[in-house]
Amino acid sequence: MHIARFLILVLFISAMMRPAQAIAVEPEAKVSQKAWQISAGAGLIVAPAFTGAKTYNLLAVPDIRITYKDIFFANVKEGVGYAVINSDGWRVGPVLTYTFSRSEKDGGSPFRVAGGESTALQGLGDVPGTVLLGGFAEYSLKPYKVTLRLHKGITGHEGVAGESGISYGGVVTHNGPPLIYSVGPHVKFGDRTYTNAYWGISPEQSLRSGLERYHADGGITAYGVSAFALVPWTKTVSVSVVAGFDRLAPPVADSPLVRRRGAENQAFGGLFLSYGF
């Protein structure tokens, strides 16, 4: 599908969708009322070597965030987005993101600092880094927030992938700084181009890897729950914790890569320290 038509379709679907159809996101921790907010920091995350792996790595991940009111955002996790609709609890707009390449050597995360090298991907080749263009839509009805994200790869795998869910968030105040939190379920999905790029096994890959051939279907790829908590320690320094668990769905879990060399259960957890300017 032509990229321009795809983006228009994404924004139309996002604007028309009902609240029950969306995704969990982190709460907006505003320790400052400035229109522009910039923070820089880093964190340590323990996560699977790749989606479907049974081995885990320790990652040192940068955490750079730039926002302008509730209109513009740019960060490593969510990409760069702009809310063309921002009223009555709705935020809808285009977003540009990037997925790093997956190396058959060990998963190939550029942020890995520790953990054994996985041999599970040997013979399957590399999946190139992918620039994704898509859209997002959020609806907030405190303390709930629902969101949908949908992306189309314009380089790399060129597949369609997305995530939807709902979160419950709030602020706990006691003696000391407030605790800002969010928790909720999510569902991930993708088309056949996307699922086969990461979990399909072609005849050539089968010969090289020793795994049987597999053609993955599109649909739900995983479902799970994620949680986030942040403490603004000072006016400029904040500490946050993230954690999550996913259960891989049949299009991914039935792949010989996961059945024979990986695991259906995927978990992660991390700690971040950020400084706001």
Long-range contacts (C-beta under 8 A, 24 or more apart in sequence): 1-152, 3-133, 3-152, 3-154, 6-133, 6-134, 6-152, 7-94, 7-133, 7-134, 7-135, 10-94, 10-134, 10-135, 10-150, 10-152, 11-84, 11-92, 11-93, 11-94, 11-135, 13-148, 13-150, 14-92, 14-135, 14-136, 14-137, 14-148, 14-150, 15-85, 15-90, 15-92, 15-137, 17-137, 17-148, 19-139, 19-141, 19-144, 19-146, 20-146, 20-166, 21-146, 21-148, 21-164, 22-137, 22-138, 22-139, 22-145, 22-146, 22-147, 22-148, 22-164, 22-165, 22-166, 23-146, 23-147, 23-148, 23-149, 23-163, 23-164, 23-165, 23-166, 23-186, 24-145, 24-147, 24-165, 24-166, 24-167, 24-182, 24-183, 24-184, 24-185, 24-186, 24-226, 25-78, 25-138, 25-145, 25-147, 25-167, 25-182, 26-182, 26-228, 26-230, 26-242, 27-145, 27-167, 27-169, 27-170, 27-180, 27-181, 27-182, 27-228, 27-230, 28-70, 29-180, 29-230, 29-232, 29-238, 29-240, 31-232, 31-235, 31-236, 31-238, 31-276, 32-235, 32-276, 35-68, 35-69, 36-66, 36-67, 36-68, 37-65, 37-66, 37-67, 37-68, 37-276, 38-65, 38-66, 38-276, 38-277, 39-63, 39-64, 39-65, 39-238, 39-274, 39-275, 39-276, 39-277, 40-64, 40-65, 40-274, 40-275, 40-277, 41-272, 41-273, 41-274, 41-275, 42-272, 42-273, 43-240, 43-242, 43-270, 43-271, 43-272, 43-273, 44-270, 44-271, 45-111, 45-242, 45-268, 45-269, 45-270, 46-268, 46-269, 46-270, 47-268, 47-270, 48-263, 48-266, 48-267, 48-268, 49-106, 49-107, 49-109, 49-112, 49-115, 49-118, 49-120, 50-102, 50-107, 50-118, 50-120, 50-121, 50-198, 51-198, 51-222, 51-248, 51-252, 51-266, 52-198, 52-199, 52-248, 52-252, 52-255, 52-257, 52-258, 52-262, 52-263, 52-266, 53-107, 53-118, 53-120, 53-262, 53-263, 53-266, 54-120, 54-261, 54-262, 54-263, 55-115, 55-116, 55-118, 55-120, 56-115, 57-107, 57-109, 57-112, 57-114, 57-115, 58-112, 58-113, 58-114, 58-115, 59-109, 59-111, 59-112, 59-113, 59-270, 60-111, 60-113, 61-111, 61-270, 61-272, 62-111, 63-272, 63-274, 65-274, 79-132, 81-136, 89-139, 89-140, 89-141, 90-137, 90-138, 90-139, 91-136, 91-137, 91-138, 91-140, 92-135, 92-136, 92-137, 92-138, 93-135, 93-136, 94-133, 94-134, 94-135, 94-136, 95-133, 95-134, 95-135, 95-136, 95-149, 95-151, 96-131, 96-132, 96-133, 97-131, 97-132, 97-134, 97-151, 98-129, 98-130, 98-131, 98-132, 99-129, 99-130, 99-132, 99-153, 99-156, 100-129, 101-126, 101-127, 101-128, 101-129, 101-156, 102-126, 102-127, 102-198, 120-257, 120-261, 120-262, 121-257, 122-208, 122-209, 123-205, 123-207, 123-208, 123-209, 123-210, 123-211, 124-201, 124-205, 124-208, 124-209, 124-211, 124-257, 125-205, 125-208, 127-156, 127-157, 127-197, 127-198, 128-155, 128-156, 128-157, 129-155, 129-156, 130-155, 130-156, 130-157, 130-158, 131-155, 131-156, 132-161, 134-162, 142-170, 143-168, 143-169, 143-170, 144-168, 145-169, 145-182, 153-193, 153-194, 156-197, 157-193, 157-194, 157-197, 157-198, 158-193, 159-190, 159-191, 159-192, 159-193, 159-194, 159-195, 159-197, 160-190, 160-191, 160-193, 160-194, 161-188, 161-189, 161-190, 161-191, 161-194, 161-221, 162-188, 162-189, 162-190, 163-187, 163-188, 163-189, 164-189, 177-231, 177-232, 177-233, 178-231, 178-232, 179-229, 179-230, 179-231, 180-229, 180-230, 180-231, 180-232, 181-227, 181-228, 181-229, 181-230, 182-227, 182-228, 182-229, 183-225, 183-226, 183-227, 183-228, 184-225, 184-226, 185-223, 185-224, 185-225, 186-223, 186-224, 186-225, 186-226, 187-220, 187-222, 187-223, 188-220, 188-221, 188-222, 188-223, 188-246, 189-218, 189-219, 189-220, 189-221, 190-218, 190-219, 190-221, 190-251, 191-218, 192-216, 192-217, 192-218, 194-218, 195-221, 195-251, 195-252, 198-252, 199-251, 199-252, 199-255, 199-257, 199-258, 200-255, 201-255, 201-256, 201-257, 211-256, 211-257, 211-260, 211-261, 212-256, 214-254, 214-255, 214-256, 214-257, 216-251, 216-252, 216-254, 216-255, 217-250, 217-251, 218-251, 219-249, 219-250, 219-251, 220-249, 220-251, 221-248, 221-249, 221-251, 221-252, 222-246, 222-247, 222-248, 222-249, 222-252, 222-266, 223-247, 223-249, 224-266, 235-276, 236-275, 236-276, 236-277, 237-273, 237-274, 237-275, 237-276, 238-273, 238-274, 238-276, 239-271, 239-272, 239-273, 239-274, 240-271, 240-272, 240-274, 241-269, 241-270, 241-271, 241-272, 242-268, 242-269, 242-270, 242-272, 243-267, 243-268, 243-269, 243-270, 244-268, 244-269
